[in-house]
Amino acid sequence: MTKRRACPPAPGPLEEFAAHFDPLFARLAQRRGLRAYLEGLLLPRDRNKTLTALAGAEPVVGAQHKVVQGLQWFLTEASWDHEQVNQRRVQLLAGDPATAPHAQGALVIDDSGDRKAGRHTAHVARQWLGSLGKTDNGIVAVTSLWADERVYWPIDVVPYTPASRLAKGTRDPEFRTKPQLAAALVQAARDAGICFRAVVADCFYGDNEGFTQALGRAGVAYVLAVKPRKGVWALAEAAHTPVEAARQLAWTSAEEPGDWTAVTRRFRDGHTQTWWAAEASLPAAGWGPDRRLRLVVATTDPATLPKLSTWYLVTNLPRPGRQQQAAAFPPADLAEVVRVYGLRNWVEQGYKQVKHELGWADFQVRSDRAIRRHWTLVCCAFSFCWRAWFAEHPAQPAPAEPAAAPTGAARGEATGQPRQPAQGSLVAGDAAPGARLADPVGRAGALVAGMVTSAPAGPAVAAA
């Protein structure tokens, strides 16, 4: 057997991170490609991170440069397995006490779409794109992410193939709905040994009976949002929707809250918000405080139930004190349910970072394999940011006891958290967003500084 040739090192701590993946790449050119690709993703974002940008070549004209062609070969033709690379990445995160998953975190399920032109790129079709808020030509990925009050990182990502791209449409054996893909991601996370308090997702998944039933059959705890006007058949005088059930709850004022319980939400910038949570009943849907599924309503104002700051949550976590022979999951009070769902926002924060800074949707390849490889490498760059941050800012392991206070932010909710530069990074203290940074190591510090300052606050005691 020939001796394995040494690979030129990547700059700074990026080499130590990349070296963990070397056994998965058989050839020197592949190991060089890994380092070059990660370094390009971490460089300042002067333009879209196409292959020419990653290699520092001139757009279009530089596409034939040997360095660009090398990256093209690495991404599209080289014989390496992106699933093995992703597994190694998750193992590194799980093995580090600073980022290791624990039983009080959340497994966040979501999907995100990005505009793409034409129809020759795999999975691209006219479909709903959440990032645009409308139907357009593009590609959609279903993702799973682990999050707690300190860190959050992607676990898996799979592309969604619309029925219009398949020969037999929805009857094609290869067709999978987004909830079906999401259920498979939950099972994959469990198979990988990733522990969590519950699966959380927005109302697209909470309203899908197939998804909730799949989680129930798998014995997985969940806290899922449902639409406020998701209707069920009932007697005329009974509640038909979650919002009607919420309006039946007694409320007079903060001094006389009736059925509502005050919950204090704390954010990393130090400010707090008082929310109100209550157990609602919707018997026609089988939801209630003493049923297998609970309907929890959380809002900033029980009197008006404002649309942008009211959550309607269905969970199979039992209520404390409920009489039952054998609880499948540890009980969760109202504050715990709100806390767990509040962690869902960090998938949105993660999307901003991988898209705005790391070039998630900037790929210019067409094959399914190349797209999946690009996404895997972006996730690797994202994970390196956390690793570089904690190398300079040692963190204690996550608390073993359940957090009592609800934290996090709702989808689209402004947290008021100021953007601050990383302490000790290679970025000038007064550098404007998007300014040129010193090197990829400094870029990692800048990216992860945004992660830390915008993450939820640590556990605290909830108000009664």
Helices and strands as residue ranges (DSSP letters): H 13-19, G 22-24, H 28-42, H 51-55, G 61-64, H 66-76, H 82-95, E 106-115, E 125-129, E 134-147, E 152-160, G 163-165, G 169-171, H 178-191, E 198-201, H 203-206, H 209-218, E 222-225, H 242-247, E 261-266, E 272-280, G 283-285, E 294-299, G 307-309, E 310-315, H 334-342, H 345-356, H 368-392, H 440-454
